[in-house]
Amino acid sequence: MTTIRSLLFVAWLYLSMALFAVGLSPALLMPYRQSMWVIRSWSKFCLFGLRWIAGVKVEFRGLEHRPTGAALIAGKHQSMLDVIAPFAVLPDNCFIMKQELAPLPFFGWFATKTKMIAVDRSAHSKALKDMVKQARARFAEGRQMLIFPEGTRAPVGAPADYKPGIAALYRDLDCPCTPMATNSGVHWPAHGFRRYPGTVVYEFLPAIPAGLKRAEFMEQLEERIEGASNALLARDPIAASPMPARAPDPVPAPQP
């Protein structure tokens, strides 16, 4: 049953992506707020389908810590859902993405229109400077910038590997950083098409104040995100039991 529901949801996900991106493509010719409305509406539509088709509810906690103006948010990254869900609760979310995605029809076009921060990871130090430059511009516009310090999705239980990009943004923007924990990888694994019924939690944590030294900031950030994410995992009945998600999928999974 899990496999059938998962396949139905995958079909829903990609069909909805096509319907929103193509059907509402005229928004690309309007001010970026209209394109952001399309993305936020699609996010909520996806969460609706995830709950009623795959049996996965998404819950947001710590909303009293959620920034609404210009802000820097650092989140745990376990799932593709981490890119989709925050649009449902952040009014002007801007995430950092791979530059290779920018030319893609519709997805890349909407990302470019809404001024997502595209970074060429192969450029190394130049990529870091470019990311900081773009982030400075988005921050001046009052956006909430979401970055995943680990840089890529990691399976549940994998050792944390925080990259220096978040420290560069924190130092250059001279602003607080709001950590965001999750258990998303339990119910929407980093790889594969199966979705496992239960509750995905995104928890906004109290902001780390501006002005800390790099080492102290990185230590606090990792400690808070990993500690809160591990606490969510410990309370998740699926994570606490042998996870079927670790078994290989019988068919290849479509990749975003």
N, C-alpha and C positions, 0 to 999 in steps of 0.2 A: 504493500500500500504506500509506503514511503517513496518508493521508486516512481510509482504512477503519479502521485501528487507532485513530486519534484519535477517530473517531466512536464506535467501540465503547467506548473508555475514557470518553468523555463520558457515554454511556448508563450505564456502570458507576458512575461518580461520582455521578450524580444518583439512580440507583436505590439505591445504598448509603446515600446521605444520607437518603432516605425510609425505608428499612428500619430504619436505626439510630434515627433521630429518632422515628418513629412506633412501631416495634416495641418500643423501649426507653424510651418516654415515661414509664412508671411511675417511672423514676429521678428525674423532676422532683419527685416527692412525697417523695423521700428526702433525706438530707443531701447537700450539694453534692458531696461526694467521689464519690458514685455517678454523678452527672451528668458529673463530670470524667472518670471511668472510661469513660463512653460516648464522650466526645469523643476521648480518647486512643486508644481501640480503633478508632474510625472513622478516625482519622488513619493508623494502621498498616495498616488495611484498604485505604485509598486508595493508600498507597505500594506495597502488594502488587500491586494492580491496575495501577498506573502502570508498574511494572516488567514484569509478565508480559503485559499487553495492549499497552501503547504502547512498550515497550522502553526506558523511562526509569528508570534506577537512581538512587536517592537515597543519598548518602553523607554522613556527618557526620564532620567532622575537628575537631581541636583540642578533643576532649572533656575533656581535662585542664583546659581553661579554662572549661568549662561550669559555670555556677553552679547549685547545687541548693537553696539556701535563699533568703531574701529577696534580690532582685537586680534590677538595671536592665540590660536588654539592648537594644542599638540595632542594627537590621538593615537591610541593603540590601533594597529592595523592587522586584522586577522581575516578580513573578508571583503569582497567587492561591495557588500552592503554598507561598509564604512564610508564609501564615497557617495552612496545614494541617500541614506537616511538623514544625515545632518541637514540637508536642504529643507526637510520638513519642519525644523524648529529654529534654524538660523535665518534671519530675515534677508541677509545679503552675503551668503556664504561664497567664499572664493578658495578653491583648493589648488594645490600644486600638482601638476600632472606632467607626464612624459611628453616631450615635444613631438614625438612620432604620432601622437593621437590627434594633433591639431589639424592635419589635412583631411582627416576622415570625413566622409560626407555626413552631414547633419550632426552627428555627435561632436566632431571637431569644430564644426561651424558654430554650433551653439556655445561651445566652450570658449571659442575665440570671441564671439559676440559679447559674452558675459565677462570677458576679461579674466579668465582663469590664468594662473601663472604657469606657462609652459616652459619646461627646462630641458635642455639637451644634456642628458647625464654623461654622455661621452666626452663632454668638454671640460670636465673636472673643475679646476679652479675658476675658469671663465663661467661655467654654469652656475657656480655659487654666487659670483658677483652679479650675474644677470638675474638670478632669483631674488637677491636682496634688492636690486634696483626696481624690479617689478613690484615686489612686496611693499616697498616704500610708497610707490604710486597708489597701490590699492589701499594701503593704510590711510593715506591722505584723503581717499574717497569715502572713508568710513566703513570699509568692508571687514567682515570677519574672515580672517585667513586661517584655513585649516591645513596643517602639515602633519604628515605621519613620520615621526623621527626615525623610524626603522627603514623608511624608504620604499618598502615593498611589503606585500602580504606575507605573514609568517604563520605557519600552522600552530594550533594551540599547543602550548608546552615547549615550543622552540625557545632557545636562549635569546634574550633581548639583545639587540645590536643597534644602538642609537647612533645615528650619523651626526656630523658636526653642523649640518645645515640649520637645524633648529637653534643652535647656539648663536650662529651668525645673525639670524633674524632677530633673536631676542636682544642681542647687543646693539644692532644697528637701529632697530625701531625704538629701543629704550622704553619698552612697555611691559606690563605684566603678561604672563603666559598662563592660559587656562588649560590644565590637563583634562583629558577625556578618556575614561576607561571603558572597556567593553568585554563582553563574552561572545561576540558575534560569530567567531570561528567555530563554536560548538554547533550552532544551528545552520550556519551557511559557511561551510569550510572554505579554506583558501583555495582549494583545488577540487574539482569534481562538480557534478550537477545536483547531488542529493541535498535536500534541505530537511532538517530534523526538527519536528514539532517541539515547541517550548517557547521560552521568552528570551529574546535578545534585549539586553540592557545597554544603554549608552548613559554613562554617568559623568556629568560635568563636576569637576572638583574645584575647591577654592583656588583662586589664581595665585601663582607664584609671583611675588612682587618684583618690580623692575630693579635693575641695578646690582644684582648679585654677580659675583665673579663666575667665570665660565664653568670651572670645575664644580663649584657649589650648586650652580643652577642645574647642570646636567645630572648631578647626583640626586637633587631633590625631584627633578622631573621624572627620572627613571623610577625612583623609589615610589613616588605617588602613583604613577600610571600602572606600574607592574603590581604594586601592592593592592590597589583597588580592583584591577582586572583579575588578579588571582583570587581576591575575595568573592568576586562575582562567579568565578568558575567553581569555587568551593561550595557555593550555595546552589549551583545548577545541577539538578538531578541527572541530566545526561552526561555532563562533564565528570560527575562523580562516579559514573559507572563505566564499564568498558565501552569505548566509543565505536559504534559501527561505522562512523564516518571515516575511520582509518582503513577500512577495507577498500580494495580497488573498485572503481566503478566499472560496470559491465560494458558501457559504451563510452566513447570519447565525449568529453564535456565541451560545449561551445564556449569559447573564450571571448570576453568583452573587448 
